[in-house]
Amino acid sequence: MRVALNNLSVEGILPAPHPNRSGAASSWHAAQWCPTPATPVGEHLRPRGLLATLFLCGTQLFLSTVILSTVFLSTCLITSALGQDTPDYFRQNCISCHTIGGGRLTGPDLKDVTKRQNREWLTNFLLNPRAVIDSGDPYAKKIFEEARNVPMPTPPGITPERAANLLDLIEAESLLEESQFKGLQISTDPFTDLDRARGRDVFRGTQRLEAGGSACISCHSMYGLPALGGGRLGPDLTNVYERLKGRAALSAWLMAPGTETMQPIFKNHPLTAEEIQSLVAYFESTTAEPPADSSRGQVTFLLSGLAGAIVGVFFLDAMWKGRFQSVRRTLVEANTSRGES
């Protein structure tokens, strides 16, 4: 059935055709509902469309980089323990608590340890220190008490073969007059105000580390930091000097940090003896202070984010407010003129 659009008028949907233009009703309706824009289609959208595209591409690139970096870091942490040679493994996982011929730190000096205990016992202890301590073994209990009740963590990636290689390394190094794992020669000179001030600058990152490592404030908080405080990835270090029982153990830890997050960072960017001395002096000066108030930094961060969001909303509104102006203006003018007629 053929319907003549010229005579079709639906109230509320299509306006009635002009009485003198019945033969051109269809073209009249098309002109009313699909007006020709004043400017070519998309002309007014190009600058803002380009900005939007660049913003989306940048966001996707950033997210992809974060995901790939996380996967890469996880893979490195898993494979580093498995692929390291034994001296490198000892340097990264053992030297923060033990020396070979350099005296006691948190754990005992390992020089001639295979003469104090048999290899089978030592292998079992390396594979699961906590289980041996909890079993009530008298020698393990003695070590635990001498370490001020600080249990030895299970070394990452440890296997029976790795344990055997470590014991072979310790035996070989024990025969030397001076082992490469003797440890850092720590100064016993009293700390000065200059040491503490330099340590504060090193912690905050205002003084760059000589080897190019990350500043402590990136991951740690501390008493007396500015409003935003420090990072939250690592623990608060205000009382770390007391927690690690003094100068020797803390210096050894800083020489070869043993955590999974710090090892990849400082393996190729170690702290110098002067930087360690300064940081230890700074940590010693905050022993009696309370830990940093994390809530203050969180509130400051929240308020800063809220202010940034408000500025962003106004910026986007100013950038996009004219997006559909050329189309909407034509529609409004057409409807207004039709209503007046």
Secondary structure, DSSP 8 states (H G I E B T S, - for coil): ----GGG---TTTS----GGGGGGHHHHHHHHHS---SS-TTGGGHHHHHHHHHHHHHHHHHHHHHHHHHHHHHHHHHHHHHH--HHHHHHHHTTTT--SSS--SSS---TTHHHHS-HHHHHHHHH-HHHHHHTT-HHHHHHHHHTTT------TT--HHHHHHHHHHHHHHHTSSS-TTS------S---HHHHHHHHHHHHTSS--TT----GGGT---TT--TT---SSS---TTHHHHTTSHHHHHHHHHS--STTHHHHHSSS---HHHHHHHHHHHHHTTTS----HHHHHHHHHHHHHHHHHHHHHHHHHHHTTTTHHHHHHHHHHHHHHHH-
